[in-house]
Amino acid sequence: MITLEFFAGLKDYFPPVMEVRETPEDINSLRRYLIDQQSFAKTLLEQCRFAVDDTFVHEDYPLRQGDLVLVIPPSSGG
Amino acid sequence: MALWEQAHHPAAGGVVLFSGEVRNNHQGKEVSHLSYEAAEQMANKMIAALLDEAKQRWELQVAIAVHRLGKVSVMETAVVVITAAAHRAEAYAANQYIIDRIKHHVPLWKCEHFVDGERAWGGHCSCKQKSTGNIEP
């Protein structure tokens, strides 16, 4: 199981925190899983970055049981 | 004012202060206020690392960046960046680098609240179109 944290516009489609029972293999698999869950959020999910341990990770980053993954839409600070 | 008091240094001949403030309009629509949220712990770490990087790169004496979260009203300051260097060129360049990185890379988001009751996440950055995108980690 992994835990996901969603931010900003993604919270229109997902709860702020969500658990995924079966750990996806990597970030790419997680992205595809989320698009399957919420196809209306496809465009936004395709633009998202992901972070583990407060560090951005690549598409092939291997996920592990217990990971807390931040799902990060395009930044818009300032 | 408290931040400005920290901006001065005996070896700094140029001090630049950027204040990102809330406009009352966006693409023809009247803005009521903005609200900001962040992946706070990660954003704080990234801003601290960014300031360290800028200090080294431009030999700054002072580098400060503070971003507000929550509701920010029109004409209020949402973000402040202060840089102080021996000469103005370094202070300006570093300041622009820091604010650009905060806008495009740090996990911070604005939600625009319009007078007509609608709201929209993101946007508002005129340099966004030039960005190479956000997919890169």
Backbone of each chain as ProteinMPNN parsed JSONL, in Angstrom:
{"seq_chain_A": "MITLEFFAGLKDYFPPVMEVRETPEDINSLRRYLIDQQSFAKTLLEQCRFAVDDTFVHEDYPLRQGDLVLVIPPSSGG", "coords_chain_A": {"N_chain_A": [[0.833, -1.198, 0.0], [0.438, 2.251, -0.757], [0.507, 5.758, 0.092], [-1.18, 8.577, -1.081], [-0.892, 12.059, -1.667], [-2.792, 14.821, -2.526], [-2.986, 17.962, -4.288], [-4.095, 21.378, -4.71], [-5.759, 21.972, -7.791], [-6.159, 19.28, -8.233], [-7.562, 18.341, -6.133], [-10.154, 18.707, -6.766], [-10.855, 16.412, -7.944], [-9.85, 14.252, -6.52], [-9.596, 12.97, -3.12], [-7.955, 14.809, -0.424], [-6.069, 13.127, 0.756], [-5.198, 9.827, -0.095], [-5.339, 6.289, -0.113], [-3.645, 3.671, -1.786], [-4.14, 0.404, -2.319], [-2.812, -1.751, -3.698], [0.476, -1.581, -4.475], [1.65, 0.374, -7.056], [3.975, -0.347, -9.729], [5.797, 1.627, -10.558], [6.252, 5.215, -10.977], [5.158, 5.873, -13.443], [3.269, 3.82, -13.784], [1.617, 4.443, -11.669], [0.659, 6.939, -12.457], [-0.854, 6.195, -14.694], [-2.735, 4.583, -13.442], [-4.099, 6.462, -11.897], [-5.205, 8.06, -13.888], [-6.952, 6.247, -15.002], [-8.69, 6.026, -12.875], [-9.829, 8.568, -12.711], [-10.811, 9.886, -15.335], [-11.549, 12.402, -16.203], [-9.644, 14.042, -15.154], [-7.462, 13.715, -16.679], [-5.812, 15.39, -18.381], [-4.674, 17.164, -16.546], [-3.385, 15.356, -14.816], [-1.492, 14.317, -16.544], [0.252, 16.4, -16.665], [1.354, 16.518, -14.21], [3.882, 16.403, -11.635], [5.681, 14.102, -9.542], [6.464, 13.375, -6.137], [8.586, 11.864, -3.736], [9.466, 11.448, -0.391], [9.772, 14.215, -0.197], [11.142, 14.879, -2.496], [11.43, 15.393, -5.959], [10.641, 12.829, -8.28], [11.554, 10.598, -10.949], [9.834, 9.215, -13.852], [10.307, 6.469, -13.942], [10.761, 5.744, -11.364], [10.997, 3.384, -8.788], [8.298, 2.325, -6.896], [7.668, 1.724, -3.405], [6.255, -0.318, -0.832], [4.42, 1.492, 1.577], [5.321, 3.987, 0.847], [4.994, 7.543, 0.797], [3.482, 9.494, -1.451], [3.62, 12.484, -3.166], [1.393, 14.165, -5.224], [1.817, 16.36, -7.693], [0.585, 19.15, -9.117], [1.179, 21.452, -11.938], [3.265, 24.094, -10.905], [2.261, 27.222, -9.468], [3.029, 29.513, -8.057], [3.732, 32.759, -6.565]], "CA_chain_A": [[0.0, 0.0, 0.0], [1.092, 3.558, -0.697], [-0.401, 6.863, 0.396], [-1.038, 9.694, -2.018], [-1.379, 13.357, -1.207], [-3.156, 15.641, -3.689], [-2.959, 19.397, -4.025], [-4.651, 22.379, -5.636], [-6.872, 21.555, -8.643], [-6.382, 17.828, -8.17], [-8.534, 18.04, -5.061], [-11.498, 18.694, -7.353], [-11.073, 15.053, -8.471], [-9.415, 13.246, -5.549], [-9.538, 13.485, -1.75], [-6.608, 15.32, -0.122], [-5.182, 11.982, 1.024], [-5.833, 8.601, -0.593], [-4.478, 5.113, -0.057], [-3.752, 2.715, -2.897], [-3.8, -0.883, -1.673], [-1.757, -2.469, -4.441], [1.516, -0.612, -4.836], [2.041, 0.347, -8.48], [5.396, -0.641, -9.919], [6.587, 2.859, -10.619], [5.447, 6.441, -11.116], [4.4, 5.778, -14.68], [2.094, 2.968, -13.516], [0.726, 5.199, -10.782], [-0.007, 7.969, -13.267], [-1.883, 5.534, -15.514], [-3.785, 4.146, -12.508], [-4.904, 7.627, -11.516], [-5.999, 8.479, -15.063], [-8.053, 5.28, -15.089], [-9.647, 6.332, -11.805], [-10.491, 9.854, -12.949], [-10.436, 10.265, -16.7], [-11.751, 13.847, -16.383], [-8.438, 14.731, -14.694], [-6.349, 13.19, -17.499], [-4.892, 16.449, -18.827], [-3.934, 17.659, -15.377], [-2.494, 14.284, -14.338], [-0.367, 14.194, -17.482], [1.182, 17.516, -16.418], [1.808, 16.483, -12.82], [5.124, 15.78, -11.176], [5.477, 13.29, -8.339], [7.577, 13.479, -5.198], [8.675, 10.917, -2.619], [10.392, 12.03, 0.59], [9.953, 15.635, -0.529], [12.053, 15.038, -3.633], [10.815, 14.991, -7.225], [11.169, 11.559, -8.789], [11.319, 10.353, -12.374], [8.751, 8.329, -14.269], [10.643, 5.058, -13.696], [11.105, 5.556, -9.942], [10.274, 2.21, -8.271], [7.556, 2.595, -5.651], [7.766, 0.69, -2.372], [5.206, -0.35, 0.203], [4.562, 2.494, 2.625], [5.732, 5.303, 0.331], [4.063, 8.675, 0.735], [3.745, 10.115, -2.761], [2.929, 13.752, -3.398], [1.018, 14.349, -6.629], [2.065, 17.803, -7.729], [0.215, 19.821, -10.365], [2.106, 22.522, -12.307], [3.378, 25.134, -9.875], [1.735, 28.546, -9.84], [3.244, 30.45, -6.952], [4.045, 34.141, -6.922]], "C_chain_A": [[0.876, 1.259, 0.0], [0.035, 4.619, -0.369], [-0.108, 8.012, -0.553], [-1.565, 10.975, -1.376], [-1.611, 14.233, -2.442], [-3.232, 17.112, -3.304], [-3.737, 20.166, -5.098], [-5.807, 21.792, -6.461], [-7.146, 20.073, -8.622], [-7.403, 17.46, -7.106], [-9.978, 18.204, -5.535], [-11.858, 17.282, -7.829], [-10.762, 13.949, -7.458], [-9.501, 13.836, -4.144], [-8.125, 13.992, -1.448], [-5.596, 14.199, 0.13], [-5.915, 10.714, 0.592], [-4.831, 7.45, -0.492], [-4.718, 4.228, -1.272], [-3.241, 1.384, -2.375], [-2.674, -1.614, -2.389], [-0.74, -1.462, -4.964], [1.858, -0.711, -6.32], [3.553, 0.185, -8.604], [6.265, 0.621, -9.874], [5.652, 4.054, -10.821], [4.595, 6.398, -12.376], [3.13, 4.944, -14.486], [1.094, 3.704, -12.637], [-0.039, 6.257, -11.573], [-1.143, 7.345, -14.084], [-3.052, 5.053, -14.645], [-4.713, 5.316, -12.17], [-5.768, 8.119, -12.672], [-7.181, 7.528, -15.263], [-9.139, 5.585, -14.061], [-10.481, 7.568, -12.116], [-10.116, 10.359, -14.333], [-10.629, 11.763, -16.948], [-10.501, 14.64, -15.977], [-7.214, 14.365, -15.548], [-5.33, 14.275, -17.86], [-4.036, 16.94, -17.671], [-2.943, 16.598, -14.873], [-1.287, 14.1, -15.258], [0.682, 15.292, -17.257], [1.828, 17.429, -15.044], [3.222, 15.932, -12.68], [4.783, 14.998, -9.905], [6.699, 13.431, -7.444], [7.448, 12.406, -4.127], [9.749, 11.458, -1.685], [10.759, 13.471, 0.224], [10.955, 15.878, -1.65], [11.334, 14.585, -4.902], [11.469, 13.711, -7.731], [10.768, 11.38, -10.256], [10.216, 9.326, -12.594], [9.03, 6.857, -13.932], [11.04, 4.791, -12.233], [10.307, 4.378, -9.378], [9.593, 2.518, -6.929], [7.673, 1.41, -4.704], [6.589, 0.807, -1.424], [5.464, 0.756, 1.225], [4.997, 3.864, 2.138], [4.598, 6.315, 0.473], [4.42, 9.446, -0.531], [2.933, 11.399, -2.875], [2.648, 13.877, -4.892], [0.912, 15.853, -6.862], [1.685, 18.414, -9.07], [1.237, 20.907, -10.716], [2.081, 23.648, -11.273], [2.81, 26.45, -10.381], [1.847, 29.497, -8.662], [3.466, 31.853, -7.464], [2.831, 34.99, -7.165]], "O_chain_A": [[1.91, 1.317, 0.666], [-1.165, 4.398, -0.534], [1.045, 8.369, -0.795], [-2.553, 10.964, -0.643], [-0.731, 14.367, -3.293], [-3.504, 17.459, -2.155], [-3.99, 19.683, -6.201], [-6.724, 21.189, -5.904], [-8.249, 19.643, -8.957], [-8.03, 16.402, -7.168], [-10.916, 17.883, -4.805], [-13.025, 16.99, -8.087], [-11.327, 12.857, -7.52], [-9.481, 15.056, -3.981], [-7.187, 13.632, -2.159], [-4.425, 14.308, -0.235], [-7.102, 10.546, 0.874], [-3.639, 7.618, -0.75], [-5.851, 4.062, -1.724], [-2.067, 1.245, -2.031], [-1.704, -2.044, -1.765], [-1.06, -0.605, -5.788], [2.303, -1.759, -6.789], [4.306, 0.536, -7.696], [7.318, 0.656, -9.237], [4.429, 3.913, -10.832], [3.445, 6.837, -12.372], [2.055, 5.312, -14.961], [-0.117, 3.604, -12.833], [-1.24, 6.442, -11.378], [-2.243, 7.891, -14.158], [-4.209, 5.11, -15.061], [-5.936, 5.18, -12.157], [-6.908, 8.539, -12.476], [-8.273, 7.952, -15.644], [-10.332, 5.432, -14.325], [-11.677, 7.616, -11.827], [-9.203, 11.171, -14.476], [-9.954, 12.339, -17.802], [-10.322, 15.779, -16.409], [-6.079, 14.669, -15.183], [-4.128, 14.094, -17.666], [-2.824, 17.11, -17.806], [-1.8, 16.916, -14.545], [-0.195, 13.766, -14.801], [1.849, 15.131, -17.614], [2.752, 18.186, -14.745], [3.687, 15.121, -13.482], [3.74, 15.207, -9.285], [7.822, 13.586, -7.923], [6.35, 12.084, -3.673], [10.816, 11.878, -2.133], [11.916, 13.878, 0.329], [11.546, 16.954, -1.742], [10.706, 13.526, -4.924], [12.682, 13.53, -7.626], [9.777, 11.94, -10.724], [9.739, 8.672, -11.667], [8.102, 6.092, -13.669], [11.588, 3.736, -11.916], [9.079, 4.362, -9.474], [10.242, 2.919, -5.964], [7.764, 0.258, -5.127], [6.011, 1.878, -1.241], [6.593, 0.935, 1.683], [5.042, 4.811, 2.923], [3.422, 5.997, 0.297], [5.522, 9.979, -0.66], [1.715, 11.397, -2.703], [3.545, 13.718, -5.72], [0.042, 16.526, -6.308], [2.39, 18.216, -10.059], [2.076, 21.251, -9.883], [1.02, 24.089, -10.831], [2.871, 26.752, -11.573], [0.895, 30.195, -8.313], [3.393, 32.102, -8.668], [2.957, 36.175, -7.473]]}, "seq_chain_B": "MALWEQAHHPAAGGVVLFSGEVRNNHQGKEVSHLSYEAAEQMANKMIAALLDEAKQRWELQVAIAVHRLGKVSVMETAVVVITAAAHRAEAYAANQYIIDRIKHHVPLWKCEHFVDGERAWGGHCSCKQKSTGNIEP", "coords_chain_B": {"N_chain_B": [[8.422, 45.103, 6.651], [10.02, 44.181, 8.701], [11.416, 42.217, 7.312], [12.837, 43.788, 5.503], [14.594, 45.044, 7.166], [16.392, 43.054, 7.578], [17.797, 43.011, 5.278], [20.104, 44.394, 4.808], [23.659, 44.82, 4.532], [27.063, 45.194, 5.373], [28.851, 44.735, 3.27], [27.374, 44.897, 1.003], [26.431, 46.6, -1.85], [24.267, 46.806, -3.44], [20.867, 46.332, -3.141], [18.049, 44.437, -3.798], [14.563, 44.363, -3.882], [11.861, 42.358, -4.506], [8.417, 42.393, -4.792], [5.727, 40.38, -5.049], [2.529, 40.987, -5.983], [-1.053, 41.06, -5.518], [-3.103, 41.378, -8.277], [-6.034, 43.18, -9.471], [-7.324, 42.066, -11.586], [-7.699, 39.593, -14.167], [-7.165, 38.442, -17.315], [-9.337, 39.957, -18.244], [-11.219, 39.522, -16.317], [-12.631, 40.321, -13.159], [-10.8, 40.211, -10.25], [-11.296, 38.957, -7.047], [-9.85, 37.963, -4.799], [-6.85, 36.094, -4.006], [-6.005, 32.703, -3.202], [-3.57, 30.723, -1.615], [-1.894, 27.597, -1.629], [0.355, 25.006, -0.491], [2.698, 22.288, -0.847], [3.84, 22.055, 1.921], [6.137, 21.426, 3.578], [7.942, 20.391, 1.715], [8.11, 22.562, -0.052], [9.261, 24.519, 1.594], [11.765, 23.381, 2.06], [12.752, 23.364, -0.568], [12.841, 26.088, -1.187], [14.721, 26.983, 0.678], [16.993, 25.602, -0.236], [17.202, 26.707, -2.749], [17.781, 29.386, -2.161], [20.284, 29.075, -0.961], [21.703, 28.096, -3.161], [21.554, 30.306, -4.922], [22.9, 32.199, -3.417], [25.514, 31.228, -3.454], [26.042, 31.184, -6.22], [25.808, 33.863, -7.107], [27.295, 35.183, -5.285], [26.03, 36.372, -3.046], [25.293, 38.551, -0.309], [23.009, 38.596, 1.152], [20.048, 36.692, 1.018], [16.705, 36.334, 0.746], [13.52, 34.833, 0.89], [10.086, 34.82, 1.043], [6.959, 33.32, 1.057], [3.532, 33.827, 1.124], [0.764, 31.908, 2.44], [-2.661, 30.754, 2.095], [-5.416, 33.097, 2.214], [-5.004, 35.962, 0.175], [-5.374, 39.314, -0.354], [-6.367, 41.749, -2.902], [-3.845, 43.976, -3.889], [-2.281, 43.276, -1.8], [0.788, 41.765, -0.601], [2.028, 38.781, -1.919], [4.331, 37.34, -2.205], [7.732, 37.777, -1.316], [10.963, 38.607, -2.37], [14.244, 39.151, -1.509], [17.411, 40.33, -2.323], [20.84, 40.833, -1.775], [23.876, 42.168, -2.83], [27.349, 42.747, -3.7], [27.304, 44.392, -5.94], [24.794, 45.897, -8.111], [24.035, 44.398, -10.39], [24.367, 41.65, -9.878], [22.62, 41.372, -7.75], [20.121, 41.949, -8.936], [19.987, 39.94, -10.934], [20.083, 37.568, -9.458], [17.809, 37.858, -7.933], [15.74, 37.753, -9.835], [16.118, 35.17, -10.791], [15.529, 33.651, -8.511], [12.782, 34.271, -8.007], [11.627, 33.358, -10.375], [12.157, 30.613, -10.239], [10.717, 29.962, -7.955], [8.122, 30.464, -8.842], [7.788, 28.566, -10.887], [8.758, 26.044, -10.16], [8.709, 25.36, -7.424], [6.566, 23.601, -5.205], [3.882, 25.161, -5.039], [0.737, 26.739, -5.118], [-1.647, 28.877, -6.66], [-4.984, 29.96, -6.232], [-7.325, 31.581, -8.074], [-9.815, 33.773, -7.154], [-12.75, 35.018, -8.336], [-14.73, 38.007, -8.751], [-17.242, 37.392, -9.685], [-17.801, 35.019, -8.472], [-16.726, 32.706, -9.477], [-13.918, 30.398, -9.569], [-10.448, 29.649, -10.158], [-7.739, 27.476, -10.582], [-4.208, 28.059, -10.67], [-2.331, 29.611, -13.392], [-1.936, 33.097, -14.389], [0.762, 33.755, -14.701], [2.856, 35.51, -16.719], [5.077, 34.583, -18.01], [4.732, 31.953, -18.34], [4.117, 30.656, -20.734], [6.539, 30.493, -21.99], [7.832, 28.616, -20.594], [9.427, 25.439, -20.215], [7.793, 23.461, -19.487], [6.288, 21.277, -16.994], [6.805, 18.678, -16.436], [9.293, 17.609, -15.962], [11.221, 16.176, -13.315]], "CA_chain_B": [[9.409, 46.013, 7.243], [10.978, 43.344, 9.436], [12.272, 41.577, 6.318], [13.712, 44.803, 4.926], [15.657, 45.308, 8.14], [17.398, 41.981, 7.46], [18.327, 43.02, 3.916], [21.301, 45.227, 4.689], [24.921, 44.161, 4.879], [28.126, 46.173, 5.116], [29.553, 44.478, 2.007], [26.396, 44.917, -0.091], [26.167, 47.923, -2.418], [22.996, 46.76, -4.161], [19.838, 45.489, -2.518], [16.843, 44.41, -4.636], [13.378, 43.772, -3.257], [10.723, 42.084, -5.383], [7.168, 42.084, -4.096], [4.678, 39.864, -5.931], [1.294, 41.468, -5.373], [-2.298, 40.555, -6.125], [-3.805, 42.309, -9.18], [-7.494, 43.099, -9.359], [-7.94, 41.546, -12.812], [-6.962, 38.56, -14.912], [-7.804, 38.157, -18.606], [-10.612, 40.654, -18.354], [-12.142, 39.202, -15.221], [-12.306, 41.035, -11.935], [-10.339, 39.29, -9.207], [-11.656, 39.312, -5.671], [-8.659, 37.686, -3.985], [-6.202, 34.826, -4.315], [-5.627, 31.878, -2.056], [-2.391, 29.922, -1.936], [-1.559, 26.432, -0.818], [1.67, 24.452, -0.826], [3.219, 21.098, -0.175], [4.577, 23.049, 2.704], [7.473, 20.987, 4.002], [8.785, 20.295, 0.521], [8.319, 23.919, -0.562], [10.228, 25.199, 2.469], [13.097, 22.812, 1.77], [13.197, 23.801, -1.897], [13.186, 27.519, -1.14], [15.99, 27.106, 1.415], [18.064, 25.146, -1.134], [17.284, 27.698, -3.822], [18.484, 30.562, -1.632], [21.697, 28.686, -0.814], [22.276, 28.015, -4.511], [21.695, 31.672, -5.447], [23.96, 32.875, -2.636], [26.807, 30.767, -3.968], [26.216, 31.506, -7.64], [25.972, 35.304, -7.326], [28.049, 35.711, -4.136], [25.125, 37.298, -2.34], [25.433, 38.686, 1.14], [21.697, 38.313, 1.736], [19.013, 36.152, 0.124], [15.508, 36.056, 1.551], [12.278, 34.641, 0.123], [8.949, 34.423, 1.89], [5.71, 33.222, 0.298], [2.358, 33.653, 1.994], [-0.233, 30.88, 2.126], [-3.995, 31.178, 2.502], [-6.046, 34.194, 1.464], [-4.246, 37.209, -0.01], [-6.291, 40.248, -1.018], [-5.847, 42.655, -3.927], [-2.827, 44.953, -3.461], [-1.417, 42.723, -0.749], [1.968, 41.04, -1.062], [1.951, 37.323, -1.808], [5.688, 36.791, -2.108], [8.817, 38.765, -1.278], [12.336, 38.12, -2.551], [15.245, 40.203, -1.284], [18.786, 39.894, -2.569], [21.836, 41.883, -1.574], [25.184, 41.773, -3.354], [28.298, 43.86, -3.776], [26.876, 45.283, -7.022], [23.373, 45.704, -8.42], [23.784, 43.402, -11.445], [24.218, 40.339, -9.24], [21.412, 41.387, -6.92], [18.969, 41.845, -9.844], [19.967, 38.628, -11.611], [19.746, 36.539, -8.474], [16.415, 38.05, -7.521], [14.87, 37.234, -10.895], [16.27, 33.713, -10.81], [14.811, 33.073, -7.363], [11.319, 34.358, -8.157], [11.229, 32.47, -11.476], [12.176, 29.232, -9.742], [9.586, 29.801, -7.021], [6.866, 30.41, -9.602], [7.649, 27.438, -11.82], [9.283, 24.751, -9.695], [8.376, 25.045, -6.03], [5.158, 23.156, -5.142], [3.019, 26.214, -4.493], [-0.345, 26.963, -6.087], [-2.611, 29.94, -6.39], [-6.346, 29.821, -6.736], [-7.905, 32.907, -8.285], [-11.237, 33.9, -6.818], [-13.25, 36.16, -9.088], [-15.858, 38.723, -8.152], [-18.506, 36.734, -10.08], [-17.986, 33.796, -7.697], [-15.967, 31.589, -10.029], [-12.53, 30.281, -9.113], [-9.611, 28.891, -11.09], [-6.386, 27.195, -10.088], [-3.058, 28.285, -11.546], [-2.363, 30.744, -14.309], [-1.495, 34.417, -13.945], [2.18, 34.044, -14.909], [3.018, 35.892, -18.116], [6.204, 33.878, -18.629], [4.415, 30.521, -18.341], [4.133, 30.118, -22.093], [7.921, 30.258, -22.388], [8.367, 27.536, -19.784], [9.6, 24.174, -20.929], [6.837, 22.49, -18.969], [6.45, 20.913, -15.595], [6.914, 17.241, -16.277], [10.612, 17.252, -15.424], [11.223, 16.132, -11.866]], "C_chain_B": [[10.478, 45.221, 7.987], [11.936, 42.657, 8.478], [13.295, 42.57, 5.769], [14.874, 45.124, 5.868], [16.758, 44.259, 8.073], [18.171, 42.05, 6.142], [19.682, 43.7, 3.794], [22.546, 44.503, 5.186], [26.055, 45.125, 4.537], [28.857, 45.966, 3.789], [28.632, 44.561, 0.793], [26.148, 46.355, -0.556], [24.859, 47.971, -3.19], [22.035, 45.812, -3.47], [18.579, 45.596, -3.371], [15.721, 43.732, -3.866], [12.307, 43.587, -4.325], [9.527, 41.736, -4.516], [6.148, 41.632, -5.122], [3.336, 40.175, -5.295], [0.063, 41.033, -6.164], [-2.947, 41.664, -6.949], [-5.308, 42.134, -9.038], [-8.153, 42.546, -10.618], [-7.054, 40.473, -13.427], [-7.762, 38.21, -16.149], [-9.228, 38.713, -18.663], [-11.596, 40.37, -17.24], [-11.674, 39.874, -13.938], [-11.985, 40.041, -10.813], [-10.73, 39.825, -7.832], [-10.442, 39.141, -4.751], [-8.022, 36.392, -4.505], [-6.085, 34.016, -3.038], [-4.5, 30.949, -2.51], [-2.34, 28.692, -1.052], [-0.234, 25.858, -1.317], [1.798, 23.056, -0.256], [4.293, 21.68, 0.743], [6.003, 22.634, 3.067], [8.432, 20.94, 2.817], [9.103, 21.687, -0.029], [9.355, 24.659, 0.288], [11.648, 24.696, 2.214], [13.627, 23.329, 0.443], [13.602, 25.267, -1.896], [14.511, 27.719, -0.411], [17.164, 26.7, 0.517], [18.296, 26.145, -2.259], [18.054, 28.947, -3.367], [19.971, 30.265, -1.453], [22.401, 28.668, -2.18], [22.54, 29.421, -5.069], [22.803, 32.431, -4.72], [25.342, 32.517, -3.166], [27.061, 31.308, -5.371], [26.5, 32.987, -7.875], [26.74, 35.989, -6.179], [27.24, 36.765, -3.384], [25.503, 37.387, -0.864], [24.121, 38.315, 1.838], [20.788, 37.722, 0.658], [17.844, 35.717, 1.005], [14.334, 35.829, 0.599], [11.201, 34.149, 1.083], [7.694, 34.426, 1.028], [4.558, 33.015, 1.268], [1.494, 32.484, 1.51], [-1.586, 31.362, 2.632], [-4.465, 32.367, 1.681], [-5.139, 35.418, 1.395], [-5.117, 38.142, -0.862], [-5.572, 41.107, -2.051], [-4.972, 43.725, -3.272], [-1.979, 44.461, -2.286], [-0.257, 41.96, -1.381], [1.793, 39.546, -0.844], [3.324, 36.717, -1.587], [6.704, 37.941, -2.118], [10.137, 38.036, -1.5], [13.273, 39.305, -2.368], [16.624, 39.606, -1.524], [19.718, 41.087, -2.382], [23.193, 41.352, -2.015], [26.089, 42.994, -3.386], [27.84, 44.888, -4.806], [25.462, 44.916, -7.479], [23.119, 44.593, -9.437], [23.546, 42.023, -10.837], [22.929, 40.28, -8.422], [20.156, 41.247, -7.782], [18.865, 40.439, -10.436], [19.54, 37.532, -10.643], [18.28, 36.635, -8.074], [15.462, 37.469, -8.566], [14.935, 35.708, -10.962], [15.433, 33.082, -9.697], [13.304, 33.127, -7.578], [10.842, 33.462, -9.305], [11.173, 31.014, -11.012], [11.005, 28.986, -8.78], [8.287, 29.641, -7.803], [6.697, 29.093, -10.356], [8.037, 26.078, -11.253], [8.888, 24.381, -8.274], [6.895, 24.651, -5.962], [4.264, 24.114, -4.347], [1.949, 26.493, -5.549], [-1.227, 28.116, -5.654], [-3.967, 29.541, -6.949], [-6.905, 31.236, -6.854], [-9.394, 32.858, -7.973], [-11.742, 35.176, -7.484], [-14.484, 36.754, -8.41], [-17.183, 38.039, -8.492], [-18.728, 35.384, -9.377], [-17.233, 32.605, -8.237], [-14.566, 31.543, -9.421], [-11.746, 29.44, -10.119], [-8.235, 28.699, -10.48], [-5.352, 27.554, -11.137], [-3.197, 29.528, -12.384], [-1.692, 31.977, -13.744], [-0.033, 34.723, -14.247], [2.435, 34.304, -16.38], [4.153, 35.144, -18.796], [5.934, 32.386, -18.749], [4.544, 29.907, -19.728], [5.552, 29.786, -22.537], [8.523, 29.076, -21.641], [8.484, 26.264, -20.6], [8.684, 23.097, -20.38], [7.2, 22.05, -17.573], [6.658, 19.432, -15.368], [8.258, 16.854, -15.653], [10.569, 17.183, -13.906], [12.172, 17.18, -11.29]], "O_chain_B": [[11.667, 45.533, 7.923], [13.123, 42.52, 8.773], [14.467, 42.236, 5.591], [15.982, 45.432, 5.43], [17.901, 44.515, 8.451], [19.084, 41.257, 5.909], [20.338, 43.582, 2.758], [22.5, 43.697, 6.116], [26.001, 45.8, 3.509], [29.422, 46.913, 3.24], [29.072, 44.319, -0.331], [25.72, 47.211, 0.218], [24.391, 49.049, -3.557], [22.347, 44.643, -3.241], [18.094, 46.695, -3.639], [15.906, 42.667, -3.275], [11.896, 44.55, -4.973], [9.613, 40.894, -3.622], [5.743, 42.417, -5.979], [3.031, 39.692, -4.204], [0.156, 40.684, -7.341], [-3.294, 42.726, -6.434], [-5.797, 41.109, -8.563], [-9.378, 42.546, -10.731], [-5.838, 40.45, -13.235], [-8.896, 37.741, -16.055], [-10.174, 38.037, -19.069], [-12.695, 40.924, -17.225], [-10.477, 39.979, -13.672], [-12.782, 39.163, -10.481], [-10.515, 40.995, -7.514], [-10.063, 40.06, -4.025], [-8.597, 35.694, -5.341], [-6.068, 34.565, -1.936], [-4.49, 30.462, -3.64], [-2.697, 28.74, 0.125], [0.232, 26.18, -2.41], [1.103, 22.685, 0.689], [5.468, 21.78, 0.39], [6.95, 23.398, 2.883], [9.576, 21.387, 2.902], [10.237, 21.957, -0.425], [10.224, 25.346, -0.249], [12.601, 25.473, 2.16], [14.799, 23.688, 0.33], [14.588, 25.646, -2.528], [15.333, 28.532, -0.832], [18.2, 27.364, 0.503], [19.43, 26.395, -2.667], [18.874, 29.486, -4.11], [20.817, 31.105, -1.758], [23.523, 29.152, -2.331], [23.609, 29.691, -5.616], [23.546, 33.203, -5.326], [26.217, 33.371, -3.309], [28.14, 31.818, -5.673], [27.319, 33.342, -8.723], [26.82, 37.216, -6.119], [27.701, 37.878, -3.128], [25.969, 36.419, -0.262], [24.117, 37.795, 2.954], [20.766, 38.201, -0.476], [17.977, 34.86, 1.879], [14.177, 36.554, -0.384], [11.394, 33.188, 1.828], [7.399, 35.41, 0.351], [4.605, 32.134, 2.126], [1.5, 32.128, 0.331], [-1.666, 32.252, 3.478], [-3.968, 32.61, 0.581], [-4.581, 35.856, 2.401], [-5.538, 37.779, -1.96], [-4.343, 41.185, -2.076], [-5.324, 44.294, -2.239], [-1.069, 45.157, -1.837], [-0.317, 41.562, -2.544], [1.459, 39.096, 0.252], [3.475, 35.72, -0.881], [6.546, 38.931, -2.832], [10.397, 36.992, -0.903], [13.103, 40.343, -3.007], [16.963, 38.54, -1.011], [19.407, 42.206, -2.787], [23.608, 40.256, -1.638], [25.657, 44.119, -3.135], [27.964, 46.093, -4.591], [24.992, 43.797, -7.271], [22.096, 43.914, -9.36], [22.624, 41.314, -11.24], [22.237, 39.262, -8.407], [19.231, 40.52, -7.419], [17.796, 39.829, -10.439], [18.727, 36.672, -10.984], [17.601, 35.623, -7.899], [14.5, 36.78, -8.226], [13.919, 35.044, -11.167], [14.721, 32.103, -9.919], [12.615, 32.131, -7.354], [9.767, 32.869, -9.216], [10.248, 30.279, -11.358], [10.386, 27.922, -8.804], [7.454, 28.796, -7.476], [5.588, 28.566, -10.451], [7.67, 25.052, -11.826], [8.75, 23.199, -7.959], [6.058, 25.296, -6.594], [3.95, 23.9, -3.176], [2.238, 26.48, -6.745], [-1.515, 28.31, -4.473], [-4.075, 28.884, -7.985], [-6.953, 31.988, -5.88], [-10.124, 32.003, -8.473], [-11.233, 36.268, -7.232], [-15.171, 36.104, -7.622], [-18.132, 38.087, -7.709], [-19.71, 34.691, -9.645], [-17.102, 31.592, -7.549], [-14.094, 32.519, -8.837], [-12.318, 28.621, -10.838], [-7.644, 29.63, -9.933], [-5.576, 27.381, -12.335], [-4.048, 30.382, -12.137], [-0.972, 31.911, -12.748], [0.386, 35.866, -14.063], [2.249, 33.412, -17.207], [4.198, 35.073, -20.025], [6.795, 31.632, -19.204], [5.019, 28.782, -19.88], [5.75, 28.9, -23.367], [9.593, 28.587, -22.003], [7.735, 26.045, -21.552], [8.791, 21.935, -20.773], [8.256, 22.39, -17.038], [6.685, 18.977, -14.224], [8.341, 15.882, -14.904], [9.951, 18.035, -13.267], [12.304, 17.289, -10.071]]}, "name": "protein", "num_of_chains": 2, "seq": "MITLEFFAGLKDYFPPVMEVRETPEDINSLRRYLIDQQSFAKTLLEQCRFAVDDTFVHEDYPLRQGDLVLVIPPSSGGMALWEQAHHPAAGGVVLFSGEVRNNHQGKEVSHLSYEAAEQMANKMIAALLDEAKQRWELQVAIAVHRLGKVSVMETAVVVITAAAHRAEAYAANQYIIDRIKHHVPLWKCEHFVDGERAWGGHCSCKQKSTGNIEP"}
